[in-house]
Amino acid sequence: MCVLELLGYAQMKSKGGSARSFHSTRRNPPVVTFHEPHGKDVLRHGTLREYIRKLQLTKEQFLEFLDQC
């Protein structure tokens, strides 16, 4: 969540389920949706790559934001 906040995203109201949507007025795409992991709070590598792609970041950019959290 910290990286999303640094990017200017805020969580939108949830309609239930595991999907979480975030909105930003200064980023493209303006809305991104992610799913909370079930059970363990661990993301698989493929899921993390997909999320980084959705945010239109490189791995290096994501890691720079993550260092700020």
C-alpha positions as CSV (number, residue, x, y, z in Angstrom):
1,M,0.0,0.0,0.0
2,C,2.9,2.4,0.7
3,V,4.1,2.2,-2.9
4,L,0.7,3.0,-4.1
5,E,0.4,6.0,-1.8
6,L,3.8,7.3,-3.0
7,L,2.5,7.0,-6.6
8,G,-0.5,9.1,-5.7
9,Y,-3.1,6.3,-5.5
10,A,-5.9,6.2,-2.9
11,Q,-8.0,3.1,-2.2
12,M,-11.6,3.3,-3.5
13,K,-14.6,2.1,-1.6
14,S,-14.7,-1.7,-1.7
15,K,-17.7,-3.7,-3.1
16,G,-16.7,-6.8,-1.1
17,G,-14.5,-9.7,-2.1
18,S,-10.8,-9.7,-2.4
19,A,-10.4,-7.1,-5.2
20,R,-9.1,-3.7,-4.1
21,S,-9.2,-0.7,-6.5
22,F,-7.1,2.4,-6.3
23,H,-7.5,5.7,-8.1
24,S,-5.0,8.4,-9.0
25,T,-5.6,11.8,-10.6
26,R,-2.0,12.1,-11.6
27,R,-1.0,8.6,-12.9
28,N,-1.8,6.5,-15.9
29,P,-3.7,4.2,-15.6
30,P,-5.9,6.3,-13.3
31,V,-7.5,3.1,-11.8
32,V,-5.7,-0.1,-10.9
33,T,-7.2,-3.2,-9.3
34,F,-5.3,-5.8,-7.2
35,H,-6.4,-8.9,-5.3
36,E,-5.5,-9.5,-1.7
37,P,-3.6,-12.7,-1.2
38,H,-5.6,-15.5,0.3
39,G,-4.2,-17.2,3.4
40,K,-0.5,-16.2,3.5
41,D,0.4,-12.6,3.0
42,V,2.9,-13.6,0.4
43,L,2.8,-12.7,-3.3
44,R,4.1,-15.1,-5.9
45,H,6.8,-13.7,-8.3
46,G,4.4,-13.8,-11.3
47,T,1.8,-11.9,-9.4
48,L,4.3,-9.2,-8.3
49,R,5.5,-8.9,-11.9
50,E,1.9,-8.4,-13.0
51,Y,1.3,-5.7,-10.4
52,I,4.5,-3.9,-11.4
53,R,3.4,-4.1,-15.0
54,K,-0.1,-2.7,-14.1
55,L,1.5,0.3,-12.5
56,Q,3.7,0.8,-15.6
57,L,6.9,0.7,-13.6
58,T,10.2,-1.0,-14.2
59,K,11.4,-3.4,-11.5
60,E,14.1,-0.8,-10.6
61,Q,11.5,2.0,-10.2
62,F,9.4,-0.3,-8.0
63,L,12.3,-1.1,-5.8
64,E,13.2,2.6,-5.4
65,F,9.7,3.3,-4.2
66,L,9.8,0.3,-2.0
67,D,13.0,1.6,-0.4
68,Q,11.1,4.7,0.7
69,C,8.5,2.7,2.6
